[in-house]
Amino acid sequence: MSAFKGLLPPGVIVLERGWLSSNSVVFRGAARAAIVDSGYWTHAQQTVELVSQVVGELPLTTLVNTHLHSDHCGGNAALRARFPGLRTWIPPGQADAVRRWDPVALSYAPTGQECPRFDYDGLLRPGTSVELGDLALEVHGAPGHDPHAVVLFEPHSRTLISADALWQSGFGVVFPELEGEHAFDAVEATLDRIEALRPALVIPGHGPVFSDVADALGRARGRLAAYREDPRRHARHAAKVLLKFKLLELQRVPLDAFAGWAERTPYFLLVHDRWFPDQTLQEWLFALIGELVRAGAANSGTDFIEDR
């Protein structure tokens, strides 16, 4: 639960999760409850149990996804199975891919991640609002990390659900940049949009709730400037994020199996081929693993690697 519980709008409960799963935000109203984001699929049962405890006897009627990366919607299917009548709202950009269930277009296959199939009932169009519990939240487009992402803003308390557009220490990997698109400008525009909203409190997609919004924006802009100056720095960071995310899922895995996963993962290959062709794939992979170990993010033996 959030340390900012007393400052959050009435009925809002933040379930701060480990980095593999996004934070979930539960809204308890007088007659119904709602949730924003559902975590990764490996934690789906935990998500169901946590949400069941928080909503109690209230019917959970609405599930909202800020974007459709697997760590934000991996629990959708389990929640829909547990709560009959639960309606799911998603940003409009990938609605067709969800209907067809295209794991490539939805990024799950390219990133080597998983997400159980789910459907949706409505679209979160920027410029509109969505009712969660007894509150109405504004929907704002937030491209950059994901071109289809949205953030949600409650204007009376000035509380922002920022997803991966703004964390206390930065923002999420800018995936379109890895594909050759110029998306750093979109990140900047989203940061400007967040600043214009003047939030008093931010509930990020990962990490603790925070109120030092100006400082967070400054750190995010500093990181963005560094990535613009040296795009290879961003690409290397993205590759390590892909490795760490999978390691968080697997916990412990033989090194050769982990290397095999990386060598079969399209996004990992794309980053190598586009940004680091001066090294062989294996040399580059094991250099990245070494960086994770030295940073204390992983532990490596002679024939295994495990999360730390």
C-alpha positions in Angstrom: 0.0 0.0 0.0 1.1 3.6 -0.6 2.8 5.7 2.0 0.7 8.6 0.5 -2.6 6.9 1.5 -3.8 10.0 3.4 -3.1 12.3 0.4 -4.8 10.2 -2.2 -8.4 10.9 -3.3 -11.0 9.1 -1.2 -11.4 5.5 -2.1 -8.1 5.2 -4.1 -5.8 2.4 -3.1 -2.4 1.9 -4.7 -1.0 -1.6 -4.9 2.7 -1.0 -5.4 4.1 -4.1 -7.1 7.6 -5.4 -7.8 9.1 -4.2 -11.0 8.0 -7.1 -13.1 4.4 -6.1 -12.5 3.0 -2.6 -12.9 1.4 -0.9 -9.9 -2.4 -1.4 -9.8 -4.7 1.4 -8.7 -8.0 0.4 -7.2 -11.0 2.8 -6.9 -13.6 2.0 -4.3 -16.9 3.9 -4.8 -20.1 3.8 -2.9 -21.6 1.1 -5.1 -18.8 -0.2 -7.4 -15.1 -0.5 -7.8 -12.6 -0.2 -10.6 -8.9 -0.9 -11.3 -6.2 0.6 -13.4 -3.6 -1.9 -14.8 -3.3 -5.5 -13.8 0.4 -6.5 -13.7 2.3 -9.3 -15.4 0.7 -12.8 -16.1 3.0 -14.7 -13.7 1.4 -12.6 -10.8 -2.1 -12.9 -12.0 -3.3 -15.0 -9.1 -1.7 -12.6 -6.7 -3.4 -9.8 -8.5 -6.8 -11.4 -8.2 -6.3 -12.1 -4.5 -5.1 -8.5 -3.7 -7.9 -6.9 -5.6 -10.5 -9.2 -4.0 -9.3 -8.2 -0.6 -9.4 -4.5 -1.4 -12.8 -4.4 -3.1 -14.5 -6.7 -0.6 -18.2 -7.0 -1.4 -18.2 -4.2 -4.0 -18.7 -5.4 -7.6 -15.6 -4.7 -9.7 -17.1 -3.3 -12.8 -14.3 -1.5 -14.7 -10.7 -2.4 -15.7 -8.6 0.2 -17.4 -5.2 -0.3 -19.1 -3.0 2.8 -19.6 -1.2 0.8 -22.4 -0.9 -2.7 -23.5 2.6 -3.8 -22.5 2.5 -7.2 -20.9 3.4 -5.9 -17.5 0.3 -3.7 -17.4 -2.3 -6.0 -18.8 -1.0 -9.6 -18.0 -3.7 -10.0 -15.3 -6.6 -8.9 -17.5 -7.8 -12.4 -18.4 -7.6 -13.6 -14.8 -9.5 -10.6 -13.5 -12.2 -11.0 -16.1 -12.6 -14.6 -15.2 -12.8 -13.8 -11.5 -15.2 -10.9 -11.8 -18.1 -11.6 -14.1 -19.4 -8.5 -15.9 -16.0 -6.7 -15.6 -15.7 -4.3 -18.5 -12.2 -3.5 -19.9 -11.2 -0.2 -21.4 -8.0 0.2 -23.5 -6.4 3.0 -25.5 -7.7 3.0 -29.1 -4.4 2.5 -31.0 -4.2 -1.3 -30.7 -7.9 -2.2 -30.5 -7.8 -4.1 -33.8 -4.7 -6.0 -32.7 -6.5 -7.0 -29.5 -9.6 -8.2 -31.4 -7.4 -10.3 -33.8 -5.0 -11.1 -30.9 -1.8 -10.4 -32.8 1.1 -11.1 -30.4 3.5 -9.4 -32.8 1.6 -6.1 -33.2 1.0 -6.2 -29.4 4.8 -6.5 -28.8 4.6 -9.7 -26.8 6.4 -11.9 -29.3 9.1 -9.4 -30.2 10.0 -8.7 -26.6 9.9 -12.4 -25.6 7.2 -11.9 -23.1 3.8 -13.5 -22.4 0.2 -12.2 -22.0 -2.9 -14.3 -21.8 -5.5 -13.3 -24.4 -8.2 -10.9 -23.3 -10.9 -8.7 -25.0 -12.0 -5.2 -24.4 -15.4 -3.4 -24.1 -14.5 0.3 -24.6 -11.8 2.8 -25.7 -10.0 5.4 -23.7 -10.0 8.3 -26.2 -7.8 11.2 -25.2 -9.9 14.3 -24.5 -12.6 12.3 -22.8 -13.0 11.1 -19.2 -13.6 7.7 -17.6 -15.5 7.0 -14.4 -13.6 4.9 -11.8 -15.5 4.3 -8.6 -17.1 7.6 -7.8 -14.4 9.7 -9.6 -14.1 11.0 -13.1 -10.6 11.0 -14.5 -9.4 12.9 -17.6 -7.8 10.8 -20.4 -4.6 12.3 -21.9 -2.5 10.9 -24.7 1.0 10.1 -23.5 3.1 8.8 -26.5 6.8 8.1 -26.2 7.4 4.9 -24.2 4.5 3.5 -26.1 2.8 5.4 -28.9 -0.7 4.5 -27.8 -0.3 5.1 -24.1 -2.5 7.4 -22.0 -2.3 8.9 -18.5 -5.2 9.6 -16.2 -5.7 12.8 -14.3 -8.1 13.5 -11.4 -8.4 17.3 -11.5 -9.8 18.0 -8.0 -7.0 16.3 -6.1 -4.6 16.9 -9.0 -3.6 13.2 -8.9 -2.0 11.8 -12.0 -1.7 8.1 -12.9 1.3 8.4 -15.1 2.0 4.8 -16.1 5.4 4.6 -17.7 5.4 8.2 -19.0 6.9 9.5 -15.8 8.6 7.7 -12.8 10.3 9.3 -9.9 13.6 8.5 -11.5 12.8 8.7 -15.2 10.5 7.0 -17.7 10.1 3.7 -19.5 12.2 2.5 -22.5 11.2 4.4 -25.6 10.5 1.4 -27.8 9.7 3.2 -31.0 13.2 4.6 -31.0 14.6 1.1 -31.1 12.7 0.5 -34.4 14.1 3.6 -36.0 11.3 6.0 -35.3 12.1 9.5 -33.9 10.1 9.2 -30.6 12.2 11.2 -28.2 10.2 14.3 -29.3 7.1 12.5 -28.2 8.6 11.8 -24.8 9.4 15.5 -24.5 5.9 16.5 -25.5 4.4 14.1 -23.0 6.6 15.5 -20.2 5.4 19.0 -21.2 1.8 17.9 -21.1 2.3 16.4 -17.6 3.9 19.6 -16.4 1.0 21.6 -17.8 -1.5 19.5 -15.7 0.4 20.6 -12.6 -0.2 17.3 -10.7 0.3 17.4 -6.9 0.7 13.7 -6.6 1.8 11.1 -9.2 1.0 7.4 -9.1 3.6 5.9 -11.5 3.4 2.6 -13.3 6.4 1.3 -11.3 7.8 2.5 -8.0 6.4 4.5 -5.1 3.8 7.3 -5.3 5.6 10.7 -5.2 4.8 14.4 -4.8 8.2 15.9 -5.9 6.9 16.3 -9.4 9.2 19.1 -10.5 12.2 17.1 -9.4 11.0 14.0 -11.2 10.4 16.0 -14.4 13.8 17.5 -14.2 15.4 14.0 -13.8 13.3 12.7 -16.7 14.4 15.6 -19.0 18.0 15.1 -18.0 17.8 11.4 -18.9 16.1 12.3 -22.2 18.8 14.8 -23.0 21.4 12.1 -22.4 19.6 9.7 -24.7 19.4 12.3 -27.4 23.1 13.0 -27.2 24.0 9.3 -27.2 21.2 7.1 -28.6 23.4 4.0 -28.1 23.1 4.6 -24.4 19.3 4.3 -24.6 19.6 1.2 -26.8 22.0 -0.5 -24.4 19.7 0.4 -21.5 16.8 -1.1 -23.4 18.6 -4.3 -24.0 19.4 -4.7 -20.3 15.8 -4.0 -19.5 14.7 -6.8 -21.8 17.2 -9.2 -20.1 16.3 -8.1 -16.6 12.6 -8.4 -17.2 12.9 -12.0 -18.4 15.2 -12.8 -15.5 12.6 -11.4 -13.1 10.1 -13.8 -14.6 12.4 -16.9 -14.7 14.2 -16.1 -11.4 17.0 -18.7 -12.1 17.9 -20.2 -15.5 20.9 -21.9 -17.1 23.1 -19.5 -18.9 22.9 -21.3 -22.2 19.1 -21.4 -22.0 19.0 -17.7 -21.2 21.4 -16.9 -24.1 19.2 -19.0 -26.3 16.1 -17.0 -25.3 17.9 -13.7 -26.1 19.1 -15.0 -29.5 15.5 -15.9 -30.4 14.0 -12.6 -29.2 13.4 -10.2 -32.1 13.7 -7.0 -30.2 17.0 -8.1 -28.7 18.3 -9.0 -32.1 17.0 -5.7 -33.5 18.9 -3.6 -30.9 22.1 -5.5 -31.5 21.9 -5.4 -35.3 21.0 -1.7 -35.4 23.1 -0.3 -32.7 25.9 -2.8 -31.8 27.0 -4.6 -35.0 30.6 -4.1 -34.1 30.3 -6.9 -31.6 29.2 -10.4 -32.1 25.8 -11.2 -30.6 27.3 -13.5 -28.0 30.1 -11.1 -27.0 27.5 -8.3 -26.6 25.1 -10.5 -24.7 27.6 -11.6 -22.2 28.9 -8.1 -21.8 25.4 -7.0 -20.9 25.0 -9.9 -18.4 28.3 -8.8 -16.8 27.0 -5.3 -16.4 23.9 -6.6 -14.7 26.0 -8.7 -12.3 28.3 -5.8 -11.5 25.3 -3.6 -10.8 23.9 -6.1 -8.4 20.9 -6.8 -10.6 21.8 -10.4 -11.2 24.0 -13.2 -9.9 25.9 -15.4 -12.3 27.6 -18.7 -11.7 29.6 -20.9 -14.1 26.5 -22.2 -15.8 23.5 -20.2 -14.5 22.1 -16.7 -13.9 19.6 -15.7 -11.3 17.7 -12.6 -10.3 19.0 -10.6 -7.3 
